[in-house]
Amino acid sequence: MNTIPASELMIHADGSIFHLRLHPHQLADTVVLVGDPARVQKISAFFSSVECTQQSREFVSATGAYKGVRMTVLSTGIGTDNIDIVVNELDALANIDLTTRSIKPVHRSLRLVRLGTSGALQPDIPLGALLLSKISIGFDGLLNWYAGREGVCLADYEAAFVRHMDWPTGLPAPYFAANSPSLIDLLAPISLQGMTVSAPGFYGPQGRVLRLPLRDAQLLDKIESFDYRGDRICNFEMEGSAIAGLSALLGHQSVTVCLIIANRYQKQSNTSYTNLMDNAIEQILDKLAHS
């Protein structure tokens, strides 16, 4: 039996995993991921019961039941670097015996659904729409650190995109990771679909200019005009690519769904989206509970 050293898998004295501070029995098979810690309480308020809550830095969680189905909601904070922590530790809770530090013989597959907010990149996507990421595009480079990356990514999409963008040297190689077909089918009736860019920043990597000019002033125009096999890039966010890629490598199902609160093409935004988010939460929880 191969044991994972303490330096590689860090566990607290109480048996909880290092960053998330969760114990294996506290994790449901269905996990709703949100960026904002405050959104955990908003989602868990829809639960009929809450069996446990936990907080560690930006990682806030609650596990309970929605219409009889056990679910965990967990905040990730912002960025794919946090997703590297979250997905690896969720997988460890599911598939590593934390007592013996050994991989369990039977694999447990989780359903990871990210619910976030996003800015649309196409003129026909309205504010308030739910946009489901059929394919997540990583500008962050995270997946390139893992063996097997080529086996879960779409090489032809990547090559076409690099040519279209005249991708600058020195930037991380972009990767295209498909989300779970079963979760796409589940949530398709309540959402639009498209490809989504996960950017490693909110300003320059998403084409925003304040005082610093962009390395490529045509970045947004190039992204908006990319179309491959009928798939176009519809929005920006900051976590979905790592969720899709790591989930595929680890044998989990995943998808990202974002509420559109801005349209970069139309230069519009809506910061008063509380009711829209409440409606999105209820729709997604209903779909997960009845699947």
LINURTA-V863598 format. One record per residue. N is the residue number from 1. SS is DSSP state (@ for helix, = for strand, . for the rest). OMEGA is omega in degrees with one decimal (* if undefined). Layout:
BEGIN
[[N | SS | OMEGA] [N | SS | OMEGA]]
END
This chain:
BEGIN
[[1 | . | 178.3] [2 | . | 177.8] [3 | . | -179.8] [4 | . | -176.1] [5 | . | -179.4] [6 | . | 179.3] [7 | . | -177.5] [8 | . | 178.0] [9 | . | -174.9] [10 | . | -176.0] [11 | = | 178.4] [12 | . | -179.1] [13 | . | 179.4] [14 | . | 178.0] [15 | . | 179.2] [16 | . | -178.2] [17 | = | -160.4] [18 | . | -174.1] [19 | . | -175.2] [20 | . | 179.7] [21 | . | 178.9] [22 | . | 170.8] [23 | . | -178.9] [24 | @ | -176.5] [25 | @ | -179.7] [26 | @ | -175.3] [27 | . | 174.9] [28 | . | 178.1] [29 | . | 177.2] [30 | = | -176.3] [31 | = | 174.7] [32 | = | -178.4] [33 | = | 177.8] [34 | = | 178.5] [35 | . | -173.1] [36 | . | 177.5] [37 | . | -179.4] [38 | @ | -178.4] [39 | @ | 177.0] [40 | @ | 178.9] [41 | @ | 179.5] [42 | @ | -178.8] [43 | @ | -178.2] [44 | @ | 175.4] [45 | . | 176.1] [46 | . | -178.6] [47 | . | 175.1] [48 | . | 176.3] [49 | = | 177.4] [50 | = | -176.4] [51 | = | 178.9] [52 | = | 173.9] [53 | = | 179.4] [54 | = | 176.7] [55 | = | 175.6] [56 | = | -173.8] [57 | . | -179.6] [58 | . | -176.9] [59 | = | 179.3] [60 | = | -177.2] [61 | = | 172.7] [62 | = | 175.8] [63 | = | -178.6] [64 | = | -176.3] [65 | = | 172.6] [66 | = | -177.5] [67 | . | 175.3] [68 | . | -178.8] [69 | = | -179.2] [70 | = | -179.2] [71 | = | 170.5] [72 | = | 170.4] [73 | = | -171.7] [74 | = | 175.0] [75 | = | -177.0] [76 | . | -167.1] [77 | . | -174.4] [78 | . | 168.5] [79 | . | -179.2] [80 | @ | 175.1] [81 | @ | 174.9] [82 | @ | 179.3] [83 | @ | 176.1] [84 | @ | 176.5] [85 | @ | -171.8] [86 | @ | -175.0] [87 | @ | 178.0] [88 | @ | -179.3] [89 | @ | 173.4] [90 | @ | 178.2] [91 | @ | 178.3] [92 | @ | 177.3] [93 | @ | -176.7] [94 | @ | -165.4] [95 | @ | 174.9] [96 | = | 173.8] [97 | = | -174.9] [98 | . | 178.0] [99 | . | -178.9] [100 | . | -177.3] [101 | . | 179.8] [102 | = | -180.0] [103 | = | -179.0] [104 | . | -177.4] [105 | . | -179.4] [106 | . | -176.6] [107 | . | 175.3] [108 | . | -178.4] [109 | . | 179.2] [110 | . | 169.9] [111 | = | -177.6] [112 | = | -178.5] [113 | = | 176.7] [114 | = | 174.3] [115 | = | -177.6] [116 | = | 174.1] [117 | = | -171.3] [118 | = | 173.0] [119 | = | -179.8] [120 | = | -179.0] [121 | . | -179.1] [122 | . | -172.6] [123 | . | -174.4] [124 | . | 179.1] [125 | . | -172.7] [126 | . | 170.3] [127 | . | 179.4] [128 | . | 178.1] [129 | . | 169.5] [130 | = | -177.8] [131 | = | -179.4] [132 | = | -178.7] [133 | = | 175.0] [134 | = | 177.1] [135 | = | 177.5] [136 | = | -176.0] [137 | = | -177.9] [138 | = | 170.0] [139 | . | -169.7] [140 | . | 179.9] [141 | . | -173.0] [142 | @ | -173.7] [143 | @ | -179.3] [144 | @ | 178.7] [145 | @ | -173.2] [146 | . | 172.3] [147 | . | 179.5] [148 | . | -178.4] [149 | @ | -178.6] [150 | @ | -177.3] [151 | @ | -177.3] [152 | @ | -178.3] [153 | = | -175.1] [154 | . | -172.0] [155 | @ | -177.9] [156 | @ | 175.3] [157 | @ | -178.3] [158 | @ | -178.9] [159 | @ | 179.6] [160 | @ | -179.2] [161 | @ | 179.6] [162 | @ | 177.8] [163 | @ | -177.5] [164 | @ | -175.9] [165 | @ | -168.3] [166 | . | -168.3] [167 | . | -175.7] [168 | . | 173.2] [169 | . | -179.6] [170 | . | 176.0] [171 | . | 178.1] [172 | . | 177.6] [173 | . | 179.6] [174 | . | 176.7] [175 | = | -178.9] [176 | = | -178.5] [177 | = | 178.9] [178 | = | 175.5] [179 | . | -173.6] [180 | . | 178.6] [181 | @ | -178.1] [182 | @ | 178.7] [183 | @ | 174.6] [184 | @ | 178.8] [185 | @ | -178.5] [186 | @ | -172.6] [187 | @ | -179.1] [188 | @ | -177.8] [189 | @ | -177.4] [190 | @ | -174.0] [191 | . | 166.2] [192 | = | 179.8] [193 | = | 175.9] [194 | = | 173.5] [195 | = | -175.1] [196 | = | 172.9] [197 | = | 169.6] [198 | = | -174.9] [199 | . | 178.9] [200 | . | 177.2] [201 | . | -176.7] [202 | . | -173.3] [203 | . | -176.6] [204 | @ | -179.1] [205 | @ | 175.8] [206 | @ | 174.4] [207 | . | 177.8] [208 | . | 180.0] [209 | . | 171.4] [210 | . | 176.1] [211 | . | -179.2] [212 | . | 176.5] [213 | . | 179.1] [214 | . | 173.3] [215 | . | 178.0] [216 | . | -176.4] [217 | . | -179.5] [218 | . | -174.0] [219 | @ | -176.6] [220 | @ | 179.9] [221 | @ | -180.0] [222 | @ | 179.9] [223 | @ | -178.8] [224 | @ | -174.8] [225 | @ | 179.6] [226 | . | 177.7] [227 | = | -178.8] [228 | = | -178.3] [229 | . | 179.3] [230 | . | 178.2] [231 | = | 178.9] [232 | = | 179.7] [233 | = | -170.5] [234 | = | -174.8] [235 | = | 173.0] [236 | = | 161.8] [237 | = | -168.9] [238 | . | -177.1] [239 | . | -166.4] [240 | @ | -177.2] [241 | @ | -179.9] [242 | @ | 176.9] [243 | @ | -178.6] [244 | @ | -176.0] [245 | @ | -179.8] [246 | @ | 178.4] [247 | @ | 178.7] [248 | @ | 179.3] [249 | @ | -174.0] [250 | @ | 177.2] [251 | . | 176.5] [252 | . | 173.8] [253 | = | 179.5] [254 | = | 173.0] [255 | = | 174.9] [256 | = | 174.8] [257 | = | -177.7] [258 | = | 170.7] [259 | = | -178.5] [260 | = | -179.3] [261 | = | 175.6] [262 | = | 172.2] [263 | = | -174.9] [264 | . | 179.8] [265 | . | -178.1] [266 | . | -179.0] [267 | . | -178.7] [268 | = | 173.7] [269 | = | 177.5] [270 | . | 179.9] [271 | . | 178.5] [272 | . | -171.5] [273 | . | -175.5] [274 | @ | -178.4] [275 | @ | 178.3] [276 | @ | 179.0] [277 | @ | 177.0] [278 | @ | 179.3] [279 | @ | 178.7] [280 | @ | 178.5] [281 | @ | -176.6] [282 | @ | 179.2] [283 | @ | -177.5] [284 | @ | 177.6] [285 | @ | 178.0] [286 | @ | 179.3] [287 | @ | -179.6] [288 | @ | -178.3] [289 | @ | -175.3] [290 | . | 179.5] [291 | . | *]]
END
